[in-house]
């Protein structure tokens, strides 16, 4: 599994990439693998307020629905509409398949670097 | 504690993700994933471990009369080597289980039941045992593999002589043999494709698995888990106990009237089912026509009026959309009508469509 060094990660398996004052949020390679083939995505609307630690949307596999949590509080600037029609992109390229671009960030949870996150993912996999 | 099928170590070796189902530890999927496994069964072939299913023998001179009384289908005139699907009902007309009866010979029937219901079924049958009938649970003695898909016949032909392969759907050969290992070869399945269900001694199941995998290598055969088994059966609109029917739901409501023979003199549940006519509720197939995935146990509305509930629902990989089976008010049923299914507080538009959702070309 792949965990790019330039990204930060949440303990709930989202990744975050900063670009200026804004941040892109997606889910990690570990998360997409654990969820299995994704067949549906629910995203917020541009302009929606995100609250740190709360669901920003959800993804559905054949078997289950899983919430995607926002590691920041802020405002949705853009959503990745491509995912609505092609949720399989999340499985294929988890670090290209961003869900939302967030601005006006007022709060950010404690994030992990790639090494710390990889350790966490390995531990969870061993316990799965 | 969960039981392991004789193939547990094989699943681990093949990279299966193990979950609990019907009291057994089984793979929900392999590394390939549910979608690929599902599509491979539609286009090539998949191999499933279904050793968790229960096997019960019904033997003795009164077997036929007894089956006709305890089960809803009619077994009169059934030939040796034939298989017949049937619900088994309680006095209230609810469904104890659904099962398959094979006739091995006069006074000798082999009955295959759902894993999660096996103890309940066996208890029910034992409680209704009569003189001249012996019911025996032989589940632990058997392993069962399902070889399913358009390439199933080609794969099996590499291993057994053509005259050993049953030709007709719902027929079986009780004297089959794969590389010297005795097995029952049955042309049945739970995927909507052509294929076989193969029974063997439990301690030979892993060996037969490897023989089939090797024979299927150049035919695209892959191992498939319970996830694909569920999506395949739903695509073919085959019922799953605990979803489409249960102790309270009659097989007629669940759309299984073809296997309930009301013209038989008597059977358990007949009186209750007669009283329940005309049916107030019926099965309906739904296809999502707005964004979202239909799920099981969600309320179904016609406008603002609640008219029923979904019993199974998910994304179906071959059809490429979301579908559900539901039970709704019979007088609201009309193919083409758009209903609403509320999934986790969100309303999804769903059209009533004919069943099955998927039917293979013969």
Interface residues (C-beta under 8 A of the other chain):
Chain A: X36 X37 X39 X40 X60 X61 X62 X63 X65 X84
Chain B: X28 X29 X33 X34 X35 X36 X227 X231 X291 X292 X293 X295 X314 X315 X317 X322 X344
